[in-house]
Amino acid sequence: MNAPVSTAPIRVALADDQAVVRMGLRALIEREPDLEFAGEAADGAGALRLLGEARPDVLLLDVRMPGMDGIETLRAIAADPGLAATRVVVVTTFEVDNYVFAALQAGASGFVLKDSAPEELTRAIRVVASGEALLSPSVTRKVIGLFGRHDAAPVEGIDTLTPREREMVAWVATGRSNDEIAAELVISPETVRTHVSRAMVKLRARDRAQLVVFAVRSGLASP
């Protein structure tokens, strides 16, 4: 009989200036058998020190913090090759505002609201830890509505996409998953995955969240 395959827990760190929020998130993480609490920080500078020491898989990051805020922290993380393996989920009290698009540009892999149901928060952690991006349709619609009509500019590599790949990037910008896009277009999820992956390679996108940024910046119309 083969021995069962052990799966390492997802190591999660927190950065939020409100102690009560950190306490609640820590309790949520510690009750999940596949998650492991990796430490907490009260500001951006502390978050960077924590990441350097603990090397968590996922960081739950508040955008609005005193001193070094979440956007500056995201940029510092993106600029440090040693932190490339850590995925960042922005935890915010606002579904969308001026910080959201800036956070996407700076490298956030997803967003969740602080008042989300516990299962939504833990799902967000698992989704980004698996290498996917977490952008709800409501968030992406509002991001495109707020920023998609302004300052559209060519994105390097966008002209190398095939018409089908451009279509897939536009669909990704709706916040839908591969399975949901496949259902809409009546094609297989694997076909969607292939076109999305090729678009990511051509655009040098880190993840699906960055594809949304490119879609907005280049003015790709939503399907």
Sine and cosine of phi, psi and omega as CSV:
sin_phi,cos_phi,sin_psi,cos_psi,sin_omega,cos_omega
0.00,0.00,0.74,-0.67,0.01,-1.00
-0.96,0.29,0.61,-0.79,0.05,-1.00
-0.95,0.33,0.57,-0.82,0.00,-1.00
-0.90,0.43,0.58,-0.81,0.00,-1.00
-0.98,0.18,0.82,-0.57,0.01,-1.00
-1.00,0.08,0.66,-0.75,0.02,-1.00
-0.92,-0.40,0.83,-0.56,-0.01,-1.00
-0.92,0.38,0.62,-0.78,0.03,-1.00
-0.93,0.37,0.40,-0.92,0.07,-1.00
-0.99,0.16,0.85,-0.53,-0.05,-1.00
-1.00,0.02,0.83,-0.56,-0.14,-0.99
-0.84,-0.54,0.76,-0.65,0.07,-1.00
-0.91,-0.41,0.33,-0.94,-0.04,-1.00
-0.82,-0.58,0.56,-0.83,0.16,-0.99
-0.64,-0.77,0.94,-0.34,-0.02,-1.00
-0.39,-0.92,0.64,-0.77,-0.05,-1.00
-0.99,0.17,-0.15,0.99,0.00,-1.00
-0.99,-0.15,0.89,-0.45,-0.06,-1.00
-0.87,0.49,-0.60,0.80,-0.03,-1.00
-0.93,0.38,-0.56,0.83,0.06,-1.00
-0.93,0.38,-0.70,0.71,0.02,-1.00
-0.87,0.49,-0.65,0.76,0.00,-1.00
-0.88,0.47,-0.69,0.72,-0.01,-1.00
-0.92,0.40,-0.68,0.74,0.00,-1.00
-0.92,0.38,-0.64,0.77,0.03,-1.00
-0.88,0.47,-0.70,0.72,0.01,-1.00
-0.88,0.48,-0.63,0.78,0.01,-1.00
-0.90,0.44,-0.70,0.72,-0.01,-1.00
-0.91,0.41,-0.70,0.72,-0.11,-0.99
-0.94,0.35,-0.30,0.95,0.01,-1.00
-1.00,0.03,-0.15,0.99,-0.01,-1.00
-1.00,-0.07,0.83,-0.56,-0.09,-1.00
-0.90,0.43,-0.41,0.91,-0.04,-1.00
-0.99,-0.13,0.08,1.00,0.03,-1.00
-0.89,-0.45,0.51,-0.86,0.01,-1.00
-0.73,-0.68,0.79,-0.62,0.01,-1.00
-0.95,0.30,0.79,-0.61,-0.10,-0.99
-0.92,-0.40,0.10,1.00,0.04,-1.00
0.81,-0.58,0.18,-0.98,-0.04,-1.00
-0.60,-0.80,0.36,-0.93,0.02,-1.00
-0.60,-0.80,0.42,-0.91,-0.05,-1.00
-0.98,-0.21,-0.07,1.00,0.02,-1.00
-0.39,-0.92,0.05,-1.00,-0.06,-1.00
-0.90,0.43,-0.69,0.73,0.00,-1.00
-0.88,0.48,-0.67,0.74,0.05,-1.00
-0.90,0.43,-0.59,0.81,0.02,-1.00
-0.89,0.45,-0.68,0.74,0.00,-1.00
-0.90,0.43,-0.64,0.77,0.05,-1.00
-0.90,0.44,-0.67,0.74,0.00,-1.00
-0.88,0.47,-0.70,0.71,0.00,-1.00
-0.88,0.47,-0.64,0.77,0.00,-1.00
-0.90,0.43,-0.53,0.85,-0.03,-1.00
-1.00,0.04,-0.72,0.70,-0.16,-0.99
-1.00,-0.05,-0.43,0.90,-0.03,-1.00
0.75,0.66,0.85,0.53,0.00,-1.00
-0.94,0.33,0.28,-0.96,0.07,-1.00
-0.98,0.21,-0.58,0.81,-0.08,-1.00
-0.69,-0.72,0.66,-0.75,0.13,-0.99
-0.90,-0.44,0.82,-0.57,0.15,-0.99
-1.00,-0.01,0.89,-0.45,-0.21,-0.98
-0.84,-0.54,0.80,-0.60,0.14,-0.99
-0.98,0.19,0.65,-0.76,-0.01,-1.00
-0.98,0.20,-0.69,0.73,-0.11,-0.99
-0.99,-0.13,0.99,-0.13,0.03,-1.00
-0.74,-0.67,0.47,-0.89,0.04,-1.00
-0.94,0.35,0.39,-0.92,-0.02,-1.00
0.95,0.31,-0.83,-0.56,0.06,-1.00
-0.97,0.23,0.94,-0.35,-0.05,-1.00
-0.99,0.15,-0.04,-1.00,-0.08,-1.00
-0.90,0.44,-0.59,0.81,-0.01,-1.00
-0.91,0.41,-0.73,0.68,0.05,-1.00
-0.87,0.49,-0.63,0.78,0.01,-1.00
-0.90,0.43,-0.69,0.72,0.03,-1.00
-0.86,0.51,-0.70,0.72,0.01,-1.00
-0.89,0.45,-0.63,0.78,0.02,-1.00
-0.92,0.39,-0.62,0.78,0.04,-1.00
-0.90,0.44,-0.72,0.70,-0.02,-1.00
-0.90,0.44,-0.50,0.87,-0.04,-1.00
-0.99,0.13,-0.17,0.99,-0.05,-1.00
-0.96,-0.26,0.96,-0.27,-0.02,-1.00
-0.83,0.55,-0.46,0.89,-0.01,-1.00
-0.94,0.35,-0.26,0.96,0.00,-1.00
-0.96,-0.29,0.21,0.98,-0.09,-1.00
-0.88,0.47,-0.44,0.90,-0.06,-1.00
-0.99,0.16,-0.24,0.97,-0.02,-1.00
-1.00,0.07,0.82,-0.58,0.04,-1.00
-1.00,-0.09,0.58,-0.81,-0.08,-1.00
-0.89,-0.46,0.80,-0.60,0.13,-0.99
-0.94,-0.34,0.85,-0.53,0.04,-1.00
-0.99,0.14,0.82,-0.58,0.03,-1.00
-0.95,-0.31,0.89,-0.45,-0.16,-0.99
-0.72,-0.70,0.35,-0.94,0.07,-1.00
-1.00,0.00,-0.14,0.99,-0.04,-1.00
-0.88,-0.48,0.74,-0.67,-0.06,-1.00
-0.91,0.41,-0.63,0.77,0.05,-1.00
-0.38,-0.93,0.68,-0.73,0.08,-1.00
-0.36,-0.93,-0.23,-0.97,-0.06,-1.00
-0.89,0.45,-0.37,0.93,-0.01,-1.00
-0.96,0.27,-0.44,0.90,-0.14,-0.99
-0.90,0.43,-0.78,0.62,-0.03,-1.00
-0.91,0.41,-0.62,0.78,0.05,-1.00
-0.88,0.48,-0.63,0.78,0.01,-1.00
-0.93,0.37,-0.63,0.78,0.08,-1.00
-0.87,0.49,-0.73,0.68,0.02,-1.00
-0.88,0.48,-0.55,0.83,-0.05,-1.00
-0.99,0.16,-0.19,0.98,0.11,-0.99
0.86,-0.51,0.18,0.98,0.05,-1.00
-0.90,0.43,0.62,-0.79,0.02,-1.00
-1.00,-0.09,-0.17,0.98,0.01,-1.00
0.03,-1.00,0.07,-1.00,-0.04,-1.00
-0.67,-0.74,0.62,-0.78,0.19,-0.98
-0.66,-0.75,0.47,-0.88,0.04,-1.00
-1.00,0.08,0.54,-0.84,-0.01,-1.00
-0.90,0.44,-0.44,0.90,0.00,-1.00
-0.99,-0.11,0.31,0.95,0.06,-1.00
-0.91,0.41,0.39,-0.92,0.09,-1.00
-0.90,0.44,0.53,-0.85,-0.02,-1.00
-0.79,0.62,-0.64,0.77,-0.02,-1.00
-0.92,0.40,-0.47,0.89,0.05,-1.00
-0.95,0.33,-0.64,0.77,0.02,-1.00
-0.92,0.40,-0.71,0.71,0.00,-1.00
-0.93,0.36,-0.55,0.83,0.07,-1.00
-0.90,0.44,-0.65,0.76,0.01,-1.00
-0.85,0.52,-0.69,0.72,0.02,-1.00
-0.87,0.49,-0.73,0.69,-0.05,-1.00
-0.93,0.38,-0.62,0.79,-0.02,-1.00
-0.89,0.45,-0.77,0.63,-0.04,-1.00
-0.95,0.32,-0.52,0.85,0.04,-1.00
-0.90,0.43,-0.48,0.88,0.01,-1.00
-0.99,0.17,-0.06,1.00,0.03,-1.00
0.98,-0.18,0.01,1.00,0.03,-1.00
-1.00,-0.03,0.12,-0.99,0.08,-1.00
-0.94,-0.34,0.49,-0.87,-0.02,-1.00
-0.89,-0.47,0.98,-0.19,0.03,-1.00
-0.71,-0.71,0.94,-0.34,-0.03,-1.00
-0.94,0.35,0.48,-0.88,0.04,-1.00
-0.82,0.58,-0.61,0.79,-0.03,-1.00
-0.91,0.41,-0.64,0.77,0.03,-1.00
-0.91,0.41,-0.74,0.67,-0.06,-1.00
-0.91,0.41,-0.60,0.80,0.04,-1.00
-0.87,0.49,-0.68,0.73,-0.03,-1.00
-0.95,0.32,-0.60,0.80,0.06,-1.00
-0.87,0.49,-0.73,0.69,0.00,-1.00
-0.91,0.41,-0.64,0.77,0.02,-1.00
-0.89,0.46,-0.62,0.78,-0.03,-1.00
-0.98,0.19,-0.63,0.78,-0.17,-0.99
-0.90,-0.44,-0.28,0.96,-0.12,-0.99
-0.94,0.34,-0.35,0.94,-0.04,-1.00
-1.00,-0.06,-0.02,1.00,-0.10,-1.00
-0.82,-0.57,0.60,-0.80,0.13,-0.99
0.84,0.54,0.52,0.85,0.09,-1.00
-0.88,0.48,0.73,-0.68,-0.06,-1.00
-0.57,-0.82,0.48,-0.88,0.01,-1.00
-0.86,0.51,0.64,-0.77,0.08,-1.00
-0.97,-0.26,0.74,-0.67,-0.02,-1.00
-0.84,0.55,0.82,-0.57,0.02,-1.00
0.99,-0.11,-0.19,0.98,-0.07,-1.00
-0.90,0.44,-0.52,0.86,-0.02,-1.00
-0.97,0.24,-0.14,0.99,0.04,-1.00
-1.00,0.02,-0.14,0.99,-0.01,-1.00
-0.97,0.25,0.61,-0.79,0.13,-0.99
-0.96,0.29,0.29,-0.96,0.06,-1.00
-0.82,0.57,-0.62,0.79,0.00,-1.00
-0.93,0.37,-0.63,0.78,0.02,-1.00
-0.92,0.39,-0.63,0.78,0.06,-1.00
-0.89,0.46,-0.64,0.77,0.03,-1.00
-0.88,0.47,-0.66,0.75,-0.02,-1.00
-0.92,0.39,-0.61,0.79,0.05,-1.00
-0.89,0.47,-0.67,0.75,0.04,-1.00
-0.89,0.46,-0.63,0.78,0.03,-1.00
-0.92,0.38,-0.66,0.75,0.05,-1.00
-0.84,0.54,-0.59,0.81,-0.02,-1.00
-0.94,0.35,-0.10,1.00,0.11,-0.99
-1.00,0.06,-0.14,0.99,-0.02,-1.00
1.00,0.03,0.04,1.00,-0.02,-1.00
-0.98,0.20,0.47,-0.88,0.06,-1.00
-0.99,0.17,0.16,-0.99,0.05,-1.00
-0.85,0.52,-0.67,0.74,-0.01,-1.00
-0.90,0.44,-0.64,0.77,-0.01,-1.00
-0.94,0.35,-0.62,0.78,0.05,-1.00
-0.90,0.43,-0.68,0.73,0.00,-1.00
-0.87,0.50,-0.66,0.75,0.01,-1.00
-0.90,0.43,-0.64,0.77,0.01,-1.00
-0.90,0.43,-0.63,0.78,-0.09,-1.00
-0.99,-0.10,-0.07,1.00,-0.03,-1.00
0.83,0.56,0.78,0.62,0.12,-0.99
-0.73,-0.69,0.08,-1.00,-0.05,-1.00
-0.99,0.15,0.51,-0.86,0.08,-1.00
-0.84,0.53,-0.54,0.84,0.01,-1.00
-0.91,0.42,-0.59,0.81,0.05,-1.00
-0.90,0.43,-0.69,0.73,0.04,-1.00
-0.88,0.48,-0.73,0.68,-0.03,-1.00
-0.86,0.52,-0.65,0.76,-0.01,-1.00
-0.89,0.45,-0.74,0.67,-0.02,-1.00
-0.92,0.40,-0.64,0.77,0.02,-1.00
-0.90,0.43,-0.68,0.73,0.00,-1.00
-0.89,0.45,-0.66,0.75,0.02,-1.00
-0.91,0.42,-0.64,0.77,0.04,-1.00
-0.90,0.44,-0.65,0.76,0.01,-1.00
-0.89,0.45,-0.65,0.76,0.03,-1.00
-0.90,0.43,-0.73,0.69,-0.04,-1.00
-0.90,0.43,-0.60,0.80,-0.03,-1.00
-1.00,-0.02,-0.06,1.00,-0.04,-1.00
0.83,0.56,0.68,0.73,-0.01,-1.00
-0.99,0.10,0.69,-0.73,0.02,-1.00
-0.92,0.39,-0.64,0.76,-0.07,-1.00
-0.31,-0.95,-0.09,-1.00,-0.04,-1.00
-0.91,0.42,-0.51,0.86,0.02,-1.00
-0.87,0.49,-0.64,0.77,0.00,-1.00
-0.95,0.32,-0.47,0.88,0.10,-1.00
-0.88,0.47,-0.59,0.81,0.06,-1.00
-0.88,0.47,-0.69,0.72,0.04,-1.00
-0.85,0.53,-0.73,0.68,-0.02,-1.00
-0.90,0.43,-0.64,0.77,0.01,-1.00
-0.88,0.47,-0.69,0.72,0.00,-1.00
-0.92,0.39,-0.74,0.67,-0.04,-1.00
-0.88,0.47,-0.59,0.80,-0.06,-1.00
-1.00,0.00,-0.08,1.00,0.05,-1.00
0.96,0.27,0.41,0.91,0.04,-1.00
-0.89,0.45,0.78,-0.63,-0.04,-1.00
-0.94,0.33,0.64,-0.77,0.10,-0.99
-0.94,0.33,0.62,-0.78,-0.01,-1.00
-0.93,0.37,0.00,0.00,0.00,0.00
